Amino acid sequence: MEKFFKLKERGTTVKTEFIAGMTTFFAMVYILMVNANMFADPFGDGSNPLGVSYGAIYIATAISAVVGTVLAGLLANLPLAQASGMGLNAFFVYTVCIGFGLSYANALVLIFIEGIVFILLTVTGLRKKIFEALPHAVRVAIPSGIGLFIALLGLQNAGIVVPDESTCVDLGSFNILNQSWGDIMPMIVTLCTLLAIVIMSHKNIRGSVLIGIIGGMALYYLLGLTVDGFYEELNINFISPVEAFKEFGTQSLFKVFTDGFDFSAFVAEHGKTNLVLTIVTTALAFCMVDMFDTLGTLYAACERANLLDENGEPLNMNKGMLSDAIATTVGSFCGTSTVTTFSEVNAGVAAGGRTGLTSVFCGLFFFVAMFLSPIAQLVPGCATAAALIYVGILMIGSIKNIDWSDFKISVPAFLTLAIMPFTYNISYGIAFGLISYIVISVFCGDIKKIKGSSWVIALLFVAMLLLTH
């Protein structure tokens, strides 16, 4: 392990990597249940318009997570973790299948195309060139933007930030006179867990994030005794591994090949021209969002873990992106949407993860969860929410590297870090940062400083925004 993962060189141990891998797993295990529910019951009424079961997608999501996460560890030796991306899965289900009218298998073809394109781009080195095309003003803001995004996810998962019709967001109610204790209790658990993590980190206690998550989980179930009907309403959806694998084999595995390339039903209703436009624009959207979500998360995690080279680029960057590309392709074989690097990996980095051994351990936990679904569902969102908020706090520190006195830098940087949480999308933040950088540079007489590749990417972003959003 020492020779392969270079543990001493990166200042870590097997124990630390184990704790980091478990922390990452706890922070992102929700994807197994959320993705399965989204595909099998997108409207929450049991209608199942995609024709695929919860068990089938649960297994598909788990397998692709295992493959992508372990590959990131073994190929790139980076503490990354991958699974079906949030946002991209919603685009797959609600826009491509339900909105556009493509079948579940048809939509998987687009994921397959995306994976193959990314493998070719990575092998040829073009994906790294694309990253290099991002100006420094955008790059330096990415970690802070992802930090705000992660913190927002945590605050929402805890119920501390809630939707509001007039202002879009509002503070969750702590009013014990008007709000039930059952709604307030998870928010209290999150705040207690966050403070515990901060205090333990200040005291240099190893594994403070993981200890905090486990402690928060214990507190949640302990306080559940004070909530009427808490344990009766606890919804643990046990799925038999045998039945789930049977459903996976008949409903989703290799459906991309057996049924995916038959677009006759769509053509009969919408015509061939519509089919071509749908495939081109949808594939563009999948590719752009996945590419820059992965690039942004990869850079942010490596910057936080001090795994950047002398040029400020992530170590083994091409191999890290290759694992993502392979995982997306495998995901299309299994029957799930785009597999991407999760921003929650920063929780594992905060716990001390510095090598691919973190990813290997995380992948092993996903493998176990494939057969023991109730264990994965026992981790409450309010406990992991505290870890996400804490990681967001840590990542916002990169904001100090932005020269706020220079508007040519500060405006693209601000748009990058602000658009990410406000739109719930890492790629949109990078898009607005890059486009604004180019426009400002052109009108300020710095057009010669803009790389040709930056122009190409900016135009692709514009096309994506005009044609697919």
C-alpha positions in Angstrom: 0.0 0.0 0.0 2.8 2.4 0.9 4.5 1.9 -2.5 1.4 2.0 -4.6 -0.5 4.9 -2.9 2.6 6.8 -1.6 1.1 7.2 1.9 4.1 8.6 3.6 4.9 11.0 0.8 1.5 12.6 1.2 1.5 12.6 5.0 -1.2 10.1 5.6 -1.8 6.6 7.0 -4.0 3.6 6.2 -6.2 4.5 9.3 -6.6 8.1 8.1 -7.5 7.0 4.6 -10.0 4.5 6.0 -11.7 7.2 8.1 -11.7 9.6 5.0 -13.2 6.9 2.8 -16.0 6.2 5.3 -16.6 9.9 5.7 -17.0 10.4 2.0 -19.3 7.4 1.8 -21.6 8.7 4.5 -21.7 12.1 2.9 -22.8 10.8 -0.5 -24.6 7.5 0.2 -27.9 9.3 -0.2 -27.5 9.0 -4.0 -28.4 5.3 -3.9 -31.9 6.0 -2.6 -32.5 9.3 -4.3 -31.5 8.1 -7.7 -33.5 4.9 -7.4 -36.6 6.9 -6.3 -36.2 9.5 -9.1 -36.1 6.9 -11.8 -38.7 4.5 -10.4 -41.2 7.0 -9.1 -40.4 10.6 -10.4 -43.8 12.1 -9.5 -44.1 10.3 -6.1 -47.4 8.7 -7.2 -46.2 5.3 -8.3 -46.8 5.9 -12.0 -43.3 4.8 -13.1 -43.3 6.4 -16.6 -39.7 5.1 -17.3 -40.7 1.5 -16.7 -37.8 0.6 -14.4 -37.9 -0.5 -10.7 -36.4 1.0 -7.6 -34.3 -2.2 -7.1 -32.9 -2.2 -10.6 -31.7 1.5 -10.4 -30.4 1.0 -6.8 -28.1 -1.8 -8.1 -27.1 0.2 -11.2 -26.3 3.2 -9.2 -24.2 1.2 -6.7 -22.2 -0.7 -9.3 -21.4 2.5 -11.3 -20.4 4.2 -8.0 -18.1 1.3 -7.1 -16.5 1.2 -10.5 -15.9 5.0 -10.8 -14.7 5.4 -7.2 -12.3 2.5 -7.2 -11.0 3.5 -10.6 -10.3 7.0 -9.3 -8.2 5.5 -6.5 -6.3 2.9 -8.5 -5.8 4.8 -11.8 -5.2 8.4 -10.5 -4.3 7.8 -6.8 -6.7 10.7 -5.9 -9.2 10.8 -3.0 -12.2 11.1 -5.4 -15.6 9.4 -5.4 -18.1 9.1 -8.2 -21.7 8.2 -8.7 -24.8 9.3 -10.7 -24.7 13.1 -10.5 -27.5 15.1 -9.0 -29.0 17.5 -11.5 -27.8 15.4 -14.3 -30.1 12.6 -13.2 -33.0 15.0 -13.0 -32.2 16.3 -16.5 -32.2 12.7 -17.7 -35.5 11.7 -16.1 -37.7 14.9 -16.2 -36.3 16.7 -19.3 -35.0 14.0 -21.7 -37.4 11.1 -20.9 -40.6 12.8 -19.7 -40.2 16.2 -21.4 -38.7 15.3 -24.8 -40.4 11.9 -25.0 -37.3 9.7 -25.4 -37.6 6.3 -23.9 -35.4 5.2 -20.9 -33.2 3.1 -23.2 -33.0 5.9 -25.8 -31.7 8.3 -23.2 -29.1 5.8 -22.1 -27.7 6.0 -25.6 -26.9 9.7 -25.0 -25.0 8.8 -21.8 -23.1 6.1 -23.7 -22.1 8.6 -26.4 -21.0 11.1 -23.7 -18.8 8.4 -22.0 -17.1 7.5 -25.3 -16.5 11.1 -26.2 -15.0 11.8 -22.8 -12.7 8.7 -23.1 -11.4 9.9 -26.5 -11.0 13.5 -25.2 -9.1 12.3 -22.1 -6.9 9.8 -24.0 -5.9 12.5 -26.5 -5.3 15.0 -23.7 -7.9 17.5 -24.9 -9.8 17.4 -21.5 -6.7 18.7 -19.8 -6.3 21.4 -22.5 -9.9 22.4 -21.8 -9.0 22.9 -18.1 -5.9 24.9 -19.0 -8.1 27.2 -21.1 -9.9 28.4 -18.0 -8.4 31.8 -16.9 -6.8 32.1 -13.5 -9.7 34.4 -12.3 -12.1 31.6 -12.8 -9.9 28.8 -11.5 -9.2 30.6 -8.2 -12.9 31.1 -7.6 -13.9 27.5 -8.2 -13.1 26.1 -4.7 -15.0 28.9 -3.0 -18.0 28.5 -5.3 -18.1 24.8 -4.7 -17.7 25.5 -1.0 -20.8 27.8 -1.0 -22.7 25.2 -3.1 -21.8 22.3 -0.6 -22.8 24.5 2.4 -26.1 25.3 0.7 -26.8 21.6 0.1 -26.1 20.9 3.8 -28.3 23.8 5.0 -31.1 22.5 2.8 -30.7 18.9 3.8 -31.0 20.0 7.4 -34.1 22.1 6.7 -32.4 25.2 8.0 -32.8 26.8 4.5 -36.2 26.2 3.0 -38.0 27.3 -0.2 -40.2 30.4 -0.1 -42.6 31.7 -2.7 -41.8 35.4 -2.3 -38.0 35.3 -1.7 -37.2 31.9 -3.1 -35.4 30.9 0.2 -36.1 31.4 3.8 -34.9 30.2 7.3 -36.5 27.1 8.5 -38.8 27.8 11.5 -37.5 27.2 15.0 -40.7 28.5 16.6 -41.7 25.9 19.1 -45.2 27.5 19.4 -46.1 27.1 15.7 -43.7 24.3 14.5 -43.7 20.7 15.6 -40.7 19.4 17.5 -40.3 16.7 14.9 -39.5 19.4 12.3 -37.2 21.4 14.6 -35.2 18.4 16.0 -33.2 17.6 12.8 -32.1 21.2 12.6 -30.9 21.1 16.2 -29.0 17.9 15.4 -27.3 19.5 12.5 -26.2 22.6 14.5 -25.0 20.4 17.4 -23.1 18.2 15.0 -21.5 21.1 13.2 -20.3 22.7 16.4 -19.0 19.4 17.6 -17.0 18.9 14.4 -15.6 22.4 14.7 -14.5 22.0 18.3 -12.9 18.6 17.7 -11.1 20.0 14.6 -9.8 22.9 16.7 -8.5 20.3 19.2 -6.8 18.4 16.4 -8.9 15.2 17.0 -8.3 12.8 14.1 -11.5 11.9 12.2 -13.5 14.7 13.7 -15.8 14.8 10.6 -16.6 11.1 10.7 -17.0 11.2 14.5 -19.3 14.1 14.1 -21.5 12.3 11.6 -21.7 9.1 13.7 -22.4 11.2 16.8 -25.1 13.2 14.9 -26.7 10.0 13.8 -26.8 8.7 17.4 -28.2 12.0 18.6 -30.9 11.9 15.9 -32.2 8.5 16.9 -31.9 9.3 20.6 -34.0 12.5 20.2 -36.4 10.5 18.1 -37.7 9.1 21.4 -39.1 12.6 22.1 -41.0 12.8 18.8 -44.4 11.2 18.6 -44.6 8.4 16.0 -40.9 8.8 15.0 -40.0 5.2 14.9 -43.4 4.1 13.5 -42.9 6.6 10.6 -39.2 5.7 10.0 -39.2 4.7 6.3 -36.5 2.1 5.7 -37.1 0.6 2.3 -35.5 -2.9 2.5 -34.9 -4.4 -0.8 -33.9 -8.1 -1.3 -30.5 -8.2 -3.0 -31.6 -11.3 -5.0 -34.8 -9.6 -6.3 -33.0 -6.3 -6.9 -30.3 -8.1 -9.0 -33.0 -9.9 -10.9 -34.7 -6.7 -11.7 -31.4 -5.1 -12.6 -30.6 -7.9 -15.1 -34.0 -7.7 -16.8 -34.9 -4.0 -16.7 -31.7 -2.0 -17.0 -28.5 -4.0 -17.7 -27.4 -3.5 -21.3 -30.8 -1.9 -22.2 -28.7 0.8 -24.0 -27.8 -1.9 -26.6 -30.9 -4.1 -26.7 -33.5 -1.3 -26.9 -31.6 2.0 -26.9 -30.9 2.5 -30.6 -34.5 1.9 -31.6 -35.8 5.5 -32.0 -38.8 4.5 -34.2 -41.4 5.5 -31.6 -39.9 9.0 -31.2 -39.5 9.5 -35.0 -43.2 8.4 -35.5 -44.4 11.1 -33.1 -41.8 13.9 -33.7 -40.1 13.3 -37.0 -36.4 12.7 -37.9 -35.4 16.3 -37.8 -36.6 16.7 -34.3 -34.7 13.5 -33.3 -31.4 14.8 -34.7 -31.8 18.2 -33.0 -32.8 16.5 -29.7 -29.8 14.2 -29.8 -27.3 16.9 -30.6 -28.5 19.5 -28.1 -29.1 17.0 -25.3 -25.7 15.4 -25.8 -24.1 18.8 -25.7 -25.8 19.6 -22.4 -24.8 16.3 -20.8 -21.2 16.7 -22.0 -20.7 20.3 -20.9 -22.3 20.0 -17.5 -20.5 16.7 -16.7 -17.2 17.9 -18.0 -17.1 21.1 -16.0 -18.7 19.6 -12.9 -15.9 17.1 -12.9 -13.2 19.6 -13.7 -14.4 22.0 -11.0 -14.7 19.3 -8.3 -11.4 17.7 -9.2 -9.6 21.0 -9.0 -11.3 22.1 -5.7 -10.6 18.7 -4.0 -7.0 18.7 -5.1 -6.5 22.3 -4.1 -7.9 21.6 -0.6 -5.7 18.4 -0.3 -2.6 20.2 -1.5 -2.4 17.9 -4.5 -1.7 20.5 -7.2 1.6 20.4 -9.2 4.0 23.3 -9.8 1.7 24.6 -12.5 -1.3 24.7 -10.2 -2.9 21.7 -11.9 -4.3 18.5 -10.1 -1.9 15.6 -9.9 -2.7 12.7 -12.3 -5.4 14.9 -13.8 -5.9 12.9 -17.0 -6.2 9.7 -15.1 -8.7 11.2 -12.8 -10.8 12.3 -15.7 -10.4 9.0 -17.4 -11.9 7.2 -14.4 -14.9 9.5 -14.7 -15.3 8.8 -18.4 -15.1 5.1 -18.0 -17.5 5.2 -15.1 -20.0 7.2 -17.2 -19.7 4.5 -20.0 -20.2 1.7 -17.4 -23.2 3.6 -16.0 -24.8 3.6 -19.4 -24.3 -0.2 -19.6 -25.9 -0.6 -16.1 -28.8 1.7 -16.9 -28.1 4.9 -14.9 -27.5 8.5 -15.8 -24.1 10.3 -16.0 -21.6 9.3 -13.4 -19.6 12.3 -12.2 -17.2 13.2 -9.4 -19.2 14.3 -6.3 -18.4 17.5 -4.5 -19.0 15.6 -1.2 -15.5 14.1 -1.7 -14.3 17.3 0.1 -15.7 15.9 3.3 -13.3 13.0 3.0 -10.5 15.4 2.1 -11.3 17.4 5.3 -11.1 14.1 7.2 -7.5 13.7 6.0 -7.9 11.8 2.7 -4.9 12.3 0.5 -4.5 9.3 -1.7 -6.5 6.9 -3.8 -6.8 4.5 -0.8 -9.6 6.8 0.4 -11.4 6.1 -2.9 -10.8 2.3 -2.6 -12.3 2.2 0.9 -15.2 4.4 -0.2 -15.9 2.1 -3.1 -15.8 -1.0 -0.8 -18.5 0.7 1.4 -20.7 1.3 -1.7 -20.2 -2.4 -2.6 -21.4 -3.5 0.9 -24.3 -1.0 0.6 -25.4 -2.8 -2.6 -26.4 -5.8 -0.4 -27.3 -4.1 2.8 -29.7 -1.3 1.7 -31.1 -0.6 5.2 -27.6 0.4 6.5 -27.3 3.0 3.8 -30.7 4.4 4.6 -30.0 4.7 8.4 -27.7 7.6 7.9 -29.9 10.7 8.4 -29.4 13.7 6.2 -29.3 16.1 9.2 -26.0 14.3 10.3 -24.2 14.5 7.0 -25.5 18.0 6.4 -23.3 19.3 9.3 -20.3 17.8 7.5 -21.2 19.5 4.2 -21.6 22.8 6.0 -18.2 22.4 7.7 -16.5 21.5 4.4 -18.1 24.5 2.8 -16.6 26.7 5.5 -13.1 25.2 4.9 -13.3 25.7 1.1 -14.4 29.3 1.2 -10.9 30.2 2.3 -9.6 30.3 -1.3 -11.5 33.5 -1.7 -8.5 35.3 -0.2 -6.5 34.6 -3.4 -8.8 36.8 -5.5 -7.6 40.3 -6.2 -10.9 42.1 -5.4 -9.4 45.5 -6.4 -9.0 44.4 -10.1 -12.5 44.2 -11.7 -11.1 42.2 -14.6 -10.4 39.5 -12.1 -13.0 40.1 -9.4 -16.1 40.2 -11.6 -15.5 36.8 -13.3 -14.4 35.3 -10.0 -17.5 36.6 -8.2 -19.9 35.3 -11.0 -18.1 31.9 -10.8 -18.5 31.5 -7.1 -22.0 33.1 -6.9 -23.7 31.4 -9.8 -22.8 27.9 -8.6 -24.9 27.9 -5.4 -27.6 30.2 -6.8 -28.3 27.9 -9.8 -27.4 24.7 -8.1 -24.9 23.9 -10.8 -21.1 24.1 -10.9 -20.9 24.3 -14.7 -23.1 27.4 -14.9 -20.8 29.2 -12.5 -17.7 28.3 -14.7 -19.7 29.3 -17.8 -20.6 32.8 -16.5 -17.1 33.3 -15.2 -15.4 32.5 -18.5 -17.9 34.4 -20.7 -17.7 37.5 -18.5 -13.8 37.3 -18.4 -13.7 37.2 -22.2 -16.2 40.1 -22.7 -14.4 42.3 -20.1 -10.9 41.5 -21.6 -12.1 42.3 -25.1 -13.5 45.8 -24.1 -10.5 46.5 -21.9 -8.0 46.0 -24.6 -6.7 42.6 -23.4 -8.0 40.5 -26.3 -4.5 39.1 -27.0 -4.4 37.5 -23.6 -7.4 35.3 -24.4 -6.4 31.8 -25.5 -8.0 30.4 -28.6 -9.3 27.4 -26.6 -11.0 29.8 -24.2 -13.0 31.2 -27.1 -14.1 27.7 -28.3 -15.2 26.7 -24.8 -17.1 30.0 -24.3 -18.9 29.5 -27.6 -19.9 26.0 -26.5 -21.2 27.4 -23.3 -23.2 30.0 -25.1 -24.6 27.3 -27.4 -25.5 25.1 -24.4 -27.3 28.0 -22.7 -29.2 29.1 -25.8 -30.2 25.6 -27.0 -30.6 23.4 -24.0 -31.6 25.5 -20.9 
